[in-house]
Structure formats: structure tokens, C-alpha cells
Amino acid sequence: MQADEMEVPINNINNSNKQKPLPKVKELFKNQRKDSEGSVESPNLEFEYGDTDSLTAELSELYSYTEEPEFGLNRDCFEEDFRSQVKGKKWVELGLPEQKAYVMRLLDTLEVTNREKRLKVARAVLYLAQGVFDECDTEVDVLHWSRHNIFLLYDMGTFTALLELLSMEIDNNQACSSAVRKPAISLADSTELRVLLSIMYLMVETIRVETEDDRPEWKTARETFKTELGSPLYNGEPFALLLFTMVNKFCSMNAPHFPMKKVLLLLWKTILFTLGGFEDLQEMKVRRRERLNLPPLPEDSIKVVRSMRAASPPASAMELIEQQQQQKRGRRSRRPLVKQDSLDTYNERDPFKNDDARDEEEDSDEADSGIEGEVDPLDRDVIIQPPPPLPLLRPPTERLSFPKGLPWAPKVREKDIEHFLETSRNKFIGFTLGNDTETLVGLPRPIHESVKTLKQHKYISLAEVQIKREEELQQCPMTMGEEEVEDTPTETLYLGMLPNLSQYVIALLKLLLAAAPTSKAKTDSINILADVLPEEMPVTVLQSMKLGIDVNRHKEIIVKAISALLLLLLKHFKLNHIYQFEFVSQHLVFANCIPLILKFFNQNIMSYISAKNSICVLDFPHCVVHEMPELTAESLEAGDSNQFCWRNLFSCINLLRILNKLTKWKHSRTMMLVVFKSAPILKRALKVKQAMMQLYVLKLLKIQTKYLGRQWRKSNMKTMSAIYQKVRHRLNDDWAYGNDIDARPWDFQAEECALRESIEKFNSRRYDKNQNGDFVPVDNCLQSVLGQRVELPEDFHYSYEMWLEREVFSQPIQWEELLQAQ
């Protein structure tokens, strides 16, 4: 990724620090303008995080609103062909043998050389996959027949036929060169590709989703299809690798007509289907820990996060002004009652409510100046004195059902215990015992109790076991022998991606940058709107509004697909082997992924999450079953009635999780968060009242708290309290005080280079075929050596006599020297 693409977010974030501190009231108005979406009364978002949205929503996002006329075209192509073959019957009236016979004839016609005829047949197949909607009365009927037809199409071998056609279209150099020369690319340039990708997406997504009434043969077909997609059966590589190649080709400007939204959606769903979703990951993690005889996980993280409730966001600037005016008038006789909120669960005060203006302006220059560091007398009471007990609003018996304590069990690493003992031994007995965590001779009784408590919460991760095993394999290659690598879909995918992994990562981040709402259009940036712009641009205001909504929706779907895809890859590679995860992570970091995600969040995040870039009446399958009402500018502006946009909230949580994955236990990368002034950006994201999103924001704030300085911590005590209540504790982690040895100056290059060296050793040992050349045994038997067949060039026997004369007969042998050498 080009460096200049990332200058915008970094400069935007840094420029604010060069201004002088503003007066109090001006600050409050500034914060209100910047964070106008924040409100104490903002509602809780009833959002349930999962692998995907509902099936209907996922199917509707496949199509742009510009493609709506093509539904009728697909139907016409099917009916024209169907009527010529079947007289007087509808598709839904045919028996299964008749339906199979018709599909078989369609597949035969797909192999014709005539391009137009082939496209018509492909449209007929797409109409079948869409559920023969003209013969259905309700959306449920459409989904029912779509499911029936898709399993029938798969059973008849349609996916393999489509794959061959897709490969032909990808290698169609004439179409690529024509698209490169065109000044403006539209839907018409990708018609064949869009039809093929739509059928394949419908097949992957529909077969992937399990339902209660699935037939036994459908369950068998699902497992077979899953195995096929994850295996190198398609041209010797997994299907996902072909789609990665399409993404890379598009981003290198060699195929600007590729419909990227459909490619990314299909790639994401293929990875999700073949590797598994988040719940599958949790089950695989549990099984792998059992296999390695590791203790079970302290809790199910998915269930814990789902049971958490959101805290309230900071108060708005106008409320803070009123509060300050009341203070000046001497109205401090009693504090306003704090609302009962989600944090009643832990019997604590709300960490975000009634925040003052200081909490919104966390730039380090201002914090260090001391202007914002002074704690208001009203807040000083909160910091120094314990809060007064809240009045009981419910009977005491009712409160017994509430969960008590913190949501997460604390964890301790082996390294933490070693560090604690090393410090204690140096202090009490004056020397250390290396990595010995058992010997406690000479240490006082409280230290014994501390070590006992630490060991009770000791957690050994799969990554630690894998790193230790890798070190043993590197040190003793002959003794340990060859490693038995389990042939999993994740391993197959990594092996296929390995040669071009950096190109794939950069291509995905380029697309993410182009689709981000904070990105400005550049002349040299890639055009991701090729599969949404119509041939004829809109001429009326209504058409322009519709296209504007379509373009914004298109970008949101691309962000959703890329964020989910990257997160899935990181989680699966981390489970498969830690160094596979580190390899992908390092490429993401070097391609400026961290500032890119921060740039994404440097916007009015509440507006992004509540965006209404949808036209419900145009969504599939609603648009093909119901009569189309007349669209007006007012109806388009109103949008849907949903409280939030599911895909945008899903994307935000995914990007935060990716940022957590990249920075966890990496102090140099954590310092990148500090350097890019991420604290105010992340704190604004806390305004979204959704527990899972708040959790990952607080995690990111926690890891950099020790680097932000005492003044920042002093003026953000309520955020610190929220971190304490919601984020997992590491028992001897001084995150809140900055006393950790890791908070000292660091060498970024040394840390990343050491990691890179370990990754390269792992890849070389595991995947380099010529890596054991030094350990091949030497054959010392003369007869055996002379009896070996040596591969010689074809023309060697022609010049053999000349070679013998030149190299043997004409060279005098110095027998004396040979004897002396002996």
C-alpha cells in the first residue's frame, strides 16, 4: 500500500495536537460538534453478533439496486427455454426426475461456443437458483424453492461446470484489455462474471446454512461440498485461492471490470463454510486443548460476551455546560441521582455517565500542559471517596439473581510467574534461579501465598505450546524427526496462499481503504463501483438519490466482507499455528493496517452505525414477489425503521477485533496506537451502546493506558473503571499505573525483526522442500556409488570422447603429491 494513502489519517489525528488549549466553554461546544451523536439517553442496541446476518439479508446484499431489471431478464431467459422443452407445466409442478432431466440439458447447453447462447442459459440457471420467483406467492415460497433447486443443481454437477466458465472469464484477455482502455466502466462490462458469481454465491450460502427440515441427502451433500471447496480439487488449489487471484488481479489494475463486491462476498462465505465460523472455532480450540492435555478454558468467551450489557456513553456537551453553570451558582448541595444502568450488575457507578468535557479531549499535549489535568472538585469526590450506596429500587431477593463479580476469570502466563519470582528473589535473597518457579526457599510467607494464587490462575495457551514445540524442532531436527502436519482445510489454504500472501493482504487493504467512508476520492485509487454504476447515468433527482444510496450500500457491504474475511483468517491461522497467524499479522502491520482502521473510526461513528442506506422494497426477495410501490424522495430519505444498520455495526466490531489481534502482547504495535493518537478516537466509539463493541474498545484502551501518562489516567477515571469492570484481568499487570518494565523505551525494528526471523525459520522448516539438504547421509561404499545411475544431458554421448581427452588423458596425474597428501 502506498505511503501517501495513509498520510491523511495520521495528519488528521496529529494536527489537533498542535493547537493551543481552548477555553472551557469553547471546548464543550467543540466536543458537542465533534461528538454530536453522543447522548446519555442513547438507546441500547439490540444487536446479536454472529457469523452472518439473516439468510434473507445476506442474499439481498448480493445484488445492487442497479441490477434490479435483471431479475426479469433472468425469468424471461428461463421461460423461453423451459417452454420449448416442457409443454403446459410449471417448474414447481414437475417431478424430481423431470427436473433433473431439464437441468442436465441446461448444463449440456452451457458448453456451447456461442457466447450469447451461453449467457442466456446461465441466466436460466440463475433464475432456478433464485427460486423461480414468478411461480411463488410469498417470500417464504421463494426461499423454499431456491433451496430445493440449489441442492438439485449441486447434485447434477453445476458448480464444477460454473467453475470452468469462471476460469474462462478470468483468463479472457480480450475483455480485460478492453476494460483497461475504457474511460468509464459500468455494469455491462461484467455481465457474464456477475451471473456466474451470483449462482456460485447462492449455492455456497444456501448449502452452508443448516435448517431443521434438511433432508438426509442434503446433509450429506453439505459435507461433500464443504470438503470439495476446502480441498485442492480445482486446478490443484482450493476454490478460495482462485478468488484471491481475482482480487489481486483487480487491484493491480489488470482487470478493472471484475465485480469486486460479489467476489469478496463469495470469498468470505467460502472461507466461512470451509474453515468454520466463530462457534466452530471455539469447539476446535476446546478439542485441541484436550488433545494436548491442557486445562479446559475458564469460560466460553462467546457466551460471556453475549451476556454482557452495554454501559452508557458520555454526557453531551450541553448537559455538561448546564452542570458547570449549576456549580458556579453554588448548587452543589446534592449530587444528581445516577440512573440504574447495566453496571448495577456489579454494584458500581456508571463509568461513562455525567462525564465532563475533559474526557472528550485526551490529546497528550493538552494533558501534559496541566490545563485539562486538574480534576473538578465535583469529580474529586468520585475519585477519592467511595460512591454512596444507591437506593434499592427492587426487593433484595430480586438482586440475588444478578451475576456477582467480574465477567472474566483472571489469567496468568508462565512468564508472569517467572518475572514475579525473579523480582522477589532479587529483593529478599539477592540472586535468581532462572526459570525455576517451584523453589521458594528464603522467600517470606506472603510471597508463597502470592505464587500459589498466581499458579491457580495460570493459563497455558495453544500458542505457547506451539512456540515451544517449534523451538525444539529447530534445535534438534535429527532427534525430533519430521513433524506430522495435520492436513486440515486451514493448512491447505495457508500452503496455497504462502507464495503470494503479501499481495493478497495489500489488495484487501486497498479495497478496504477505497470503501471506507472517511476516504477521499483520488485519481489513482482503484474503482470499486464498476458493478454498481449503470450504463446511463441518472437524469432525475430521484434516480440520483437512489444511486447514491446504492453506492453507499455497496461500499458498506465491501467493508463488511473484508473485515469478516480478515478476522476469520487471523483466528483460523492462529488456531492452526501461531506463526501462520504472525506471518499474516506482520504483513497487515507493514501494509499500514493499524492507521487504516484508526482512520476508519475517525468519523461520526454513531452516524455510520445508524446509516439507512437501504431501500427495503428493492431488496431481494421482496422486490420479485410484491408489487413495486412508487418511490419518492421522501420515502428514500426516510429509509427503514431499524434502530441501527446490522452490517455496519458488524464491520466496526470486526475491525476492532482485528486491531486487538494485531496489537495484543506486541508493545511496539501498541506504541503505534499511542503515536497515532488513537485514545480520543477509540473513546468516541464508546458512545455506541453495544456491549461487545465497548468491550473491544476498552481492551484497546487498556493496553495503551500505561503509555498515555498519569495525567490522562487521572482525567479519565471513569473509563479506567469501565476497563476494570469489563476487561479480563492479568493479576500482576500494572496496566493502570505504568510501572510495568515493558513500558520502557523499546526498539521497534528489533522486536519485529526477531519475530520475522522466527516466522521465516518456521516457513522454511515446514514448507521448503530443499531444507534438509545438509542432513542427507553420505554413501561411502565404492561399489554403491559407481553403481548409481547419473542423469546426463541428452547430447553428452556426442562429446564424450572429447571430454575424456580434455579432462582425463591430457591432464598429467601428480602421484607424488597425492601420496604426500595422504
N, C-alpha and C positions, 0 to 999 in steps of 0.2 A: 504494500500500500504506500502511496506516495506520501512523503512527509508533509507536503503543503496541505493535504486533505485534513490533517489533524491539527493544523495551526489554529483553526477557528475556535474549537472548543477550549484549547489551552489558553489562548489570548483572552477569550471572553471571560474565563474564570479568573485570570490573573489581573486583568485591568482594574477590577473593582478594588483591589488591594492598594492601588496607587493613589486613591482619592483620600482626602482628609476626612476624619470623622465628622459626621453631620450632627447638628443639634438633635436633641431627643425627639421633638415633635416631628421634625423633618424625617428622621429615621423611621418613625412609626408610619408616616404616610408612604414613605418609600417601600417599606415592608408590605404595607397593605396593597400597593400597586403590584409589587412583585409576587406576592402570595395571596392574591385576591380570592383564590379558590378555598383558602383555609377558613374554617368556621367551626366554632365549638359545637354547633348543632349539626354538623355534617353527619349524615346517617351512616349506620353500619352497612357495609356492602355484603349482601348475602351471596357470597361467591364461594363455590366449591372447586378447589383446584384439582385437576386430574390430567390424564394423558392428553385428552382432547375434549372439545365441546360436544354437544349432542350430535348424533349422526346427521340429522336434518341440517344443522348449522354447518357442519363440515362439508356436506355435499353442496350446499348453496354457495359456499365460498370458492368452489372450483370455477364458477362461471362469473365473468364480468357482466355488468348490466348491458354493456355494448353488444354482448353475444346473444341477447335475448331473441332476436329474429331467427337465429339459427336453430332454435328448438323446432319451429315449424318446418324448416328446411330438412331437418333430420326425419321428421314424421313423413314428409312428402316422399323422400327417397325410399323409406321403408315401404310405404303403402304402394308406391309404383311397382316395386319389385315383388312385394307379397301378393298383390292381386294377380300378377302374371303367373304366379306359381300355385296359389291356393284360391279356389273359387268359392265365393259365398260364405266364407267363415272369417271370424276374427281370430287374432293370435291367442287370446285368452280362452277361446273355445276349442283349440286344438289339443289333442292328446300329446303326452310326452314323446312317443315315437315320431309323430308328425313334426313336432317342434325340433327334435334332433335332426331329422332329415332336412328340414329347411335351413337350420344353422350350418349343417355340413355343406349344403350347396352354396351358402353365402361365403364360407371360408374358401371354397374352391374358386369362387369368382374374385376373391381378394388377390389371387396370384396373377391376374391378367396384367398385361403390359400397359394397357391404356390407362393413363393417369386419372382422367376424369371418371371413367367407369369404376376404377378402384376407390376413388374418393366417395362416390355415391354408395358403394357397398359398405364402406367404413362408416358412413353416416347412418346407414340402416342398422348396423351392429350397435352403434352408439344409441340409437333410439330404443333398441331392445334393452340395453344396459340402463337406460334412463327410466324404464318401467312401462313402456307402451302407454304413455300417459293419456293419449286420446281415447283409449278404451277404458279409462278409470274415472270414477266419480269423486273420489276423495284422495287426500294426500297419503293416507294410510294404504290405500289400494296401490298407489304408485310405488311406494316403498316396498310393498309386498311383492309386486310383480318384478320390480327391479332386482330384488334379492333372488327370486326364483330364476330369472333369466341369467343373472350373472353366474350363479353356480352351474347353470346349464352351459353357458359359454365356456367356462373354465373346463368343464368336463369334456367338451368337444375339442380342446386344444387351442382355443382362441388366443390365449396370452402369448404362446410361442409364435403364432403367425403375426401378431401385432408387433412383437419384438423384432422380427425380421424386417418388417416395414419401417419401424422406427430407426433401425440401423441404417437402412437405405436413405431415409430422410436426413439423418445426421451427416452421412457421407455425401450428400448431394451438393457437390461443389458449385454447380451452376446457381442453385438457389442462394448459397452463401455469398458468392461473388456479386450476384445481383442485389442482394440486400445491403452489402457493404457500399455499393455505389449509389444507392438511393438516398436522397436528402431527407426523406421522412418515411418511416416505416409504420405500417398500420396492421390491423387485424388480418387483412387479406394476404399478407406475406407469410403468415404462419398457419394457414387453414389446415393443411394436412397434419402438421405436427400437433395442433390443438385437438383435432378429432382423435388421433391415436392416443395422446396423453390423457385425454378425458376418459376414454374407455378403460385404459390401464388403471387410472386413479380410482374409478368407480369399482373396478374389480378388486383392487388391493384393499380399499377402505371397507367395502361391503363384506368381503370374506373375512377380513381381520376382526370385525365386530361380532361378538358372540351374542346370541339371543336364546331365550329359554326354549323356544319351539324349533330349534335347529334339528334337522333330520340326522340320523347317524351317518349317512353318506356325506352330508355336508361337513360334519365334524372331521371326518377322515380327510376330505378334500382340503379343509383348512390347514391341517397339519402337513399335508403333502405340499401345498402351495408355499407354506412358510419355509419348509426345508429347501424347496427349489429356489426361492428368492435369495436365501442366505448362502447357498452353495455356489461354487464356481461352475455352474452348468451353462451359463450364457456366454459363449465365446471365451471360456476359460476364466471368467471372472464373475463375481456377484453382480446382480442387476443394479444395485446401488452404485457400483463403480461406473457403469455406463452413464448414469445420471450425473455423477460428479464430473465426468468428462464433458458433458453438455454444459454444465455450469462454468467450467474452466474455459471452454471454447467461446462461450458467450462473453465472459469478462475480458477475454483477450481480443475482443472486437472482431473475431473471425466469423462469428455467426450472430449478428445483431438482431436477427428475426426470430430467434428462439423464444418461445413463450415462457419466460422465466418463472412466473408465478406457478404455473402448472407443473413445471419441472421440480421446483422446490417443494411444493405440496406432495408430489409423488415421492420424492426422495425422503422427505420426513416420514411419511406414512410407511414407506418400505423399511426404513431403519426401525421404526416403532414396531412394525409387525415381526420382522426377522429377529431383532435383538430383544425386544420386550419393553414394556412400559415401566413406570416407577414402582408399582406394586410387584411386578416380576423381578425387578432389581432387588427389592427388599428380600424376597424369597430366596433368590440366588445367593445373596450375601449371607443369609442365615445358614443355608446349606453348605456354603464354602467354609464358614467358620466351624461348623460341626465336623467337616471333613478334616480340618487342621487341628481339631481338638482344642479350639479356643472357647473361652466362656461365652455364653449367649449374650446377645445385645441387651443393654439395660432396659430399653423400651423400644416400641415401634414408633419411629420418628414420624411416619405418616399420620398415625392416629393422634399423636401428641399435638402436631401442628393443627390438625382439623378440630381438635377440642379447644384450642386457644381462642380467646376473644380479643378483639381489637381495643386499643386504648384510644382516648380522644385526642385529636390533633391540637396544636397550639391555638390560643385565642386569636381573634382577628385584631388588627391594629386599632380600629375604632373602639373596641371594648377595652383595650389597654390604655387608650387615651382617657377614657372615662374613669378608669380605675385610678390613673395618676392624678386626675383632677380631684377625685374624692380624697386622695391622700393629702393634697395641698389644702383642701378645705378642712382638714382635721377630722375627716370621717373615718377614723381608724378604730373606733370603739369596738367593733366586732368584725370578724372576717366573714365574707360571704360563704354561705353553705356550699360545700363541694358536692356535686352530683354523685350519686351512686353510679359507678360505671363498671366496666369489665374488671378493673383491678380490685373490686370488692372481693374477688375470688381469693386474693392474697391478703386482704385486710390492710391494704396500703392506700396512700393517696394517689390520685391520678397524676402520672408524671408529665402529661402534656397540657393539662388544663390550666388556664389563667397564667400562661407563660408571658413574661414581659418582653419588651422589644429587643432586649439584649440577646435573647435566644435565637432571634432571626438573623443576627449579624455576627457570624462567627469567624470573620476573616482574621487571620493571625496577626496582621499588622495592627489592627484596631484593638485586638485583645491584649497584645503586648503593651500598647500605649497606656493602658490603665483606665481609659475613659469608660470602656464598657465593662471593665473588670470589677468596678465597685458593685457590691451586692446591695440591692434596695433593702431598707430596713424591714419592709414587709416580707421580703423573701428570706432575710437573715433568720427570721424566726423559724422558717421552714427548714433551714439548713441545720441550725443549732439545736432547736428544741424538737422533741418528738411531736408528731401531729396529735391534736386532741382526738379522743375516740369519737367515731362517727355515731350518730344516734341510730339505734336499731330500728330499721324500717320493717323488719319481718320478725315473726316469732323466733326465739332462739332455736327451737327444734328444727326449723326450716334450714338454718345455716349449717347444720350438721352434714347435710348432703353435699355441701360445696367441697371441691378438692382443696386439700391443705398442702402447704409447702410449695416448692418451686416445681415447674413443669418438667425439668430435665434432671436426671441423675448426674452428679458431677463425675468428671473423668480425670484420670492422672496417667501420664505417659511414664514409661520406664526412665526416660531421660530426665523427667522432673524429679523423680525419687533420687536418682544419682546426683543431680545438681543440689538437692536439699541436703543429702548426706555429706557431700563434699564441703559445702559451706559450714555445716555443723561440726565436722571433724577439724577443719581448719581453725574454727573458733575455740573449740573445747580441748582438743588434744594436739593441735599443731601440725598434723600431717594427714594425708588422704590415703585411701586404699583403692583407688581406681574406680572400676565399675562394680565393686562389691557392695551389694545392697542388703546383705544378711548380717554382717558383723556390726554389732552396736556396742562393743566393749568400750568403756570410757566415756560414753555419752550419757547425759543426765536422763532421768525418767521421763520428763515431758517430751524429749526427742523420741524416745521409744514409742510413746503414745502417738506422736505425730506420724512416725513411719508406719505404724500399724494402721492408722486411718488412711494414709495415702495408699497403702497396699490394698486396703479393702475396696478402693475405688479405681484401682489400676485397670487400664483398658489397653489391650494389645490389638492394634488394628491389623487388617489384612496387609496393608501397605508395609508395615514394619516387618512382617514375616517374609514378604516378597523381597524386600531390600536385603534382609539378612541372607536369604537363600541365594540371591544374585551375587552377593559378596563371596559366599562360599564357592559358587560355581566359577567365579573369576579367579579366585586364589588357588583352587585345586581342580583344574579342569580334568586331569587324568584320574584322580581319585574319585571325584563325584560322578564321572561318566557323563553321558549325554542326558540332557533334561527331556523329560517326557512332556511335550506340549499338547494340551488337550485341544482337539480340533473342534472349536466352537464357532458359531457364526461371527462372533466378535473378533476372534483370532483371524478368521478368513478375511474379514473386511479390513483389518489393520494391515495384513500382509499385502492386500491389493492396493491400499492407499499409500503405503510407505514410500514408494519411489517419487510420488508427486504430491505428498501431503502438504507441503508448504504452499504449493499453487492452489490447492483446494481451499485451504484456510484463508488465503488472501482473497480469493474470488468470493467466498461467502461474506467476508467483512466488507468488501467493495459494495456488494449488493445491499448489505445492512446499512452502510453509510448512505447509499443513494436513496434508500427507502425511509430513512429516519426523518421525522417531521422537522428537526432542527437543521437539516442540511439545506444549503442554498444551491440552486441550480448552477452548474458550471458547464462551460462549453466542452471540456474534455472528459466529463463524467459519463458513465455508461447510461444508456437509455433503458429504463426498466418498464417503460409504458408501451412497448411495442405490441403487447397483446391486450391492450385496453383502448387504444385510440382508434376511432372509426376511420374509414376511408375519407368520408366527408366530414369536415369539422362542423360543430353546431352553429346554427344561424340565429336561433332564438334564445331568449334569456332562460327559458325553462330547460332547453337542451343543454345549455352551458352549465346550469346548476346540477343537472343530472350527471353530466360528465365529470364535473368537479367532485361530486360525491363518489363517483365510481373510481376516480383516480386516487382519492384519499383512502378509500376502502381497499383498493389494490395494494397500496403501499403498506397498510396495516397488516394485510394478510401475509405479505412477504416478510415483514418483521416477525410476525408470529411463527412462520415456518422456520426461519433461520434460527431464531432464539431457541425454539424447541429442539431443532436438529442438533445444534451445538451442545446443548445441555445433555441430550441423550448420549451423544458421542463421548463427552467427557466422563459421564457416570459409568458407561459400559466399559470404556477403556480403563478406568480406574479400578473397576472390579476385576477385570481380566488380568491386568498387570500394571502396577503403579508407574513404571517407566513408559508404558504406552500413553498413559494419561499425561505424564510430564512432557512427553515429546509434543503432543498436540497443544498443551498449555503454553509451552515455550514459544511455539510458532504463533499462537494467538497474541502473546505478550509482545513479541518482536514486531508483529503486524499492527501494533497500536490498538489492540482491542480494549485496553483499560480506559484510555482517554475517549475512545469512541462511545463506550457505554455511558461514561460520565457526561459526554456531550448529549447523548440521547435524553438523559434525565435532567439536563439543564434547560427545562422548559416548564410551562404551566402543566404540571403532571395531572392535576385534577381535571383540567380541560381535556387532556388526552384520554384519560380513563373514561370520562363521561361523554366522549365524542359520539355523535349519532350519524356516522357515515354509512347508513343502511337505508334501503327502500324496501320495506317488508313485502309490498305487493309484487316486487320484481324478483324476490328470492325464489329459488327452486326448492321444492316442487310447487309452491303456492301459485307461481305465475303460469303454470301449464295446466292447472286444474280449474282455477277460478277465473271469472270474467275480469278483465283488466279495467279498474276504475280510471277515471280521468285524473291525471297527475296535475297538480297545481303548484305554484311556487310556495304557497303556504304549507301544503302537505309535505313538500320536500324539506322545508326549513324545520318543521315540527319533528321529523324523524320518528323513531319508535319511542315507546313508552318505557323502555328499560332504564333502570337506575344507573347502569354502567355498561360499558362495552366489554363483553367477556374476553374477546381476543386481545384487546389492548392491556387489560389487567393481567392476563395470562403472559403476555410478552414481557411486561415490566417485571413480573416475578421471575421469569426465566432469566432475564438479563442480570438481575440482582444475584441469582443463584450462580450464574457463570462467573460474575465478578468475585463472589465468595470463593468459588473453586480455584480461581487463578491466584488469589492473594493469601489463602489460608496457609499458615506456617512459612510464608515467604516474606521476610522482613524487608527485603529490597523492593518488592512489589507493593507492600503496604506503604512504604515511603512514597511510592508513585501516587497513591491516593492522597497523601498529605501534600505533595508537591503540586498536584493538580487542583488543590483546594476543593476536595470532594465533600468535606463536612457540611457546609451550608447547602449544597445540592442534595445530599442524602437526607438532611434534616427536613428539607421541604417535602421530601417524599413521604415522611411520616404523617403528613396530613391525610393520606389515604387510609380510611378506617377499614383496613382489612388485615387480619392478624398475621397471615403468612408473609405478606409484603412487609409489614412493620418488623417482623422477626428478622428478615434478611437485611433490612436497612440497619437495624440495631447491631447485627453481627459485624457489618462493615464499619460502623462507628466504633464498636468495641475494640477492634484490632488496631485502630489508629489513635485511640484515646491517649495512650502513653506518650505519643509523639506530638500531641496538639498543645501541650503546655498546661501548667497549673491554672492559668487564668481562664482558659477555655473550659476546663473541668469545673472551675468554681462558678462560672456563669451559666453552666448547663447541667445543674444538679438534677433536674427532673428527667432529662434524657439519660443521665447516668443511672438514675433509679429505675427507669424502664429497662435499661440493659440488664441490670441486676435481676429484675423480675422475670424477664422473658428469655434471656440467652443462657445457654449451658455454662456452668462454672468449671473452671480448671482450678483445683484447690490452692495451688501455690503460684497462680498467675496474678502478678500485680498490675493488671490492666488499668486499674483506676488510679494508680499512684505514680506510675512511671519509674519505678525502682528496678525494673527488670534489666538484667545485663544485656538483653537483646536490644534495648533502647539506645545503646551507644552507637556512635557513628559506624557505618557499615560500608562495605565495598561491594557495590552492585555487580560489577563485572566478575569479581572473584566468585560470588555466590552463584551467579548464572552459569559461569564457565565450568565450575565444579559439577553442577547439575548436568550441563550439556555433555561433559566428559563421561559421566555415568550412563547417560542415555545412549551415547554412541557405542560404548562398550557393550551395553545390553543388546542393541540392534545388531552389532557386528557378531557377537557370540551366537545370537539366536537365529539370525536370518541370512548371514553371509555364508554362502556355500563353500568358500575357499578359506574359511577362517582356521581350519585345523591343519594347514599345510606343514607347519613346523613340527607337528606331532606324529607324522606318518612314520612307521617303523622302517629301518634301513635293512635291506636284504644283503647279507654278507656272503651268501653261497654263490661261488663262481658259476657252477652249472645252472643254477636257477636264474642268475642274471643273464647269462648267454642264451638261455632258452626262452627268454621273454620275446614276444613279438613287438617290434618297434614300428610305430606308424611313420612311414616315409612318404615324401611327396611323390606324385604320380610320375613326374619326369626324372626321378632320381636315377633310374636304371640307365637312362640315356647318357648321363655324365658320370657314371660310377667309376669307369676306368680312369678318367681324367682326375677325379677326386682322389683315387687311390694313388696315382702317380704323384700328385702335388702334395698330399698330406702325409703319405706314408713312405714311399720309396725314395723320394728326393730329399727327405729330412734325415740327416745322419743322427743316429742314436748315440748319446754320450753315456756308454755303460759305466765308466768310472764314476761319473757324477751321481748316477743312480745308486751305485754301491755305497758311495760316501754318504748319500742322503739316508740310506738305511742305517 
